[in-house]
């Protein structure tokens, strides 16, 4: 199963586009005789147009019999449905979106190009993958000035805390795909110098649809949670530019505090007390403080992976 096919004269055909991306109607390729010559963009084997059973009635291309092993054919239904949701959301946001786009050493499930020319590659990653492999793939795209966003099912993938990625929940009958992890906001908390807790922490933004998130990324309202001036400090997921700037100010303040010489003990009456100083609550991507499912309250990558639950903070859209 694939949503794209190659035609010898018209090039790439996209079953999700109203005109197949080439000015043709679906009836030009579906159940016509003689058959339209179509091939798979991945393996080169022959394809034919099909419709899935009711009520979904998805338009797609299927491999002819005796097909070789093909990565597109081995993708499961959730993978295809996620790609369909992302490409539809990107088009609704005003971007040009292409399925199964490829370049030098990389392939994207969806490549979205904004009217301003910004390119974002969307990667649906449902199979296990090492974080190092993801960095290599993202590096190949970055060499061509393409940003990447990874999409996983649920919240359990370890790389959600290290990559510009989100976890999603499938539709449950009450709506479409929803963000489960990776979209965060900065909220205030009571600082605790003894535990090294800063005055702010990262919390998951609740009740956001995948459609909204895709639009926010393409419009620049959601950005990767990283700090360009300090490449050693990296946090996974996405946030709003205003939250990122506020976090940068807090981080710089903590770094300045950490560089100051400690004050000597101060004599107070007959006893001694030590002047407590604000601890550093930040760490790079190598940090693993905190446990999955509960937040340490600090601005760490662990807090991004598992924001605290039961937050009393009101819902805020990025």
C-alpha angles and dihedrals in degrees: 000000000000136000094218135062137174123239119196093232108021098041120211118019119200116202091198093060119087092232095031087249092281105069095266128126120231090249089066091069106022117090096339128146125249091035119245110245107246130165136190114260090217107043103011094234121140120275135196130199119254142173122221118234122276138308095030098039096184118185113228145141123253129200119253118242120289093029118167122241107293130183092217092052092050096055111109127233095264089055092053094044091051091051089049092050093049096047091048092049092049092052092048088053090058099258128128106244127195126190122223094008118176142189140165104334096338141086126193126203088217129009113196121194118193123216087256092058099254112145126210123182117208117206121193104206112185097146124074115274136172118246089233091059090051091052090051093050092046089049092056090053093045088055086064093044094256122141118215134214121188122210124200135174114257127340105288103093111111094214093063086087094051108037137054089263144129135206119222138200118221121240113288100193094271096076146327133294113322134199111256101174141358102053107099142174132200115246134178123255137172108274117233112194092187091060095034094245115158124214092262137045139183119259130183114256105235132218101019122148122224089238091058092046093052090050092048092052093049092047093047094246090119120044135176112277099243140116114234095194092056111040091182090067112073132158125185127235132037137286141167119281091242092055091047092052091049090050090050091054091050091047093051090048091052092048091052090049092050091053094054116099113254116255117243120250112283121226113232114178112299095340138062130233130185119228106243117221130202109269127224112258099177130094139171127252091283092070118109100176116142127031131266111269097026133063126237087210092235128116093252135127087254089060088054092053095047114018116192116273129227092036115182091209114113121249111274126189116221 
